[in-house]
Amino acid sequence: MKKKLNKMIPMFKLNIKKWLPVIEFTVIYVATWLNLHAGLIVGLLFHIPRVLQKDERS
């Protein structure tokens, strides 16, 4: 069981990176649909870590 779990973990990490933009779009869309200002704030909250990561790489 433990060997099976260890093999699945790297695959799971790749799937998270693949699905993150879809999840981000869905969350922002629903927040905007409920309240325009909430959608903008949630969008900023998703955008800030990306900007910080780009600054660290430079």
SVG drawing of the C-alpha trace seen along z (x, -y; Angstrom):
<svg xmlns="http://www.w3.org/2000/svg" viewBox="-25 -46 42 48">
<polyline fill="none" stroke="black" stroke-width="0.4" points="0.0,0.0 2.8,-2.4 4.7,-1.8 1.5,-2.5 1.0,-5.8 4.6,-6.9 4.2,-6.3 1.0,-8.3 2.3,-11.4 4.4,-12.8 1.6,-12.2 -0.8,-14.1 1.6,-17.1 1.6,-17.3 -2.2,-17.2 -2.4,-20.1 -0.3,-22.3 -2.4,-21.4 -5.7,-22.0 -4.8,-25.2 -5.7,-27.6 -9.1,-25.9 -9.8,-26.1 -8.6,-29.7 -10.9,-30.7 -13.9,-28.9 -13.4,-30.5 -13.0,-34.0 -16.0,-33.5 -18.3,-32.4 -17.1,-35.2 -17.7,-37.7 -21.1,-36.3 -22.1,-36.6 -20.5,-40.1 -18.4,-42.1 -16.1,-43.5 -15.6,-40.1 -14.5,-38.7 -11.9,-41.5 -10.5,-40.9 -10.3,-37.1 -8.6,-37.7 -6.0,-39.9 -5.5,-37.2 -4.7,-34.7 -2.4,-37.1 -0.2,-38.3 1.6,-35.0 2.4,-34.7 4.0,-38.2 6.0,-37.4 7.2,-34.1 8.4,-35.9 10.3,-38.4 12.1,-35.7 13.2,-34.0 14.7,-37.1"/>
</svg>
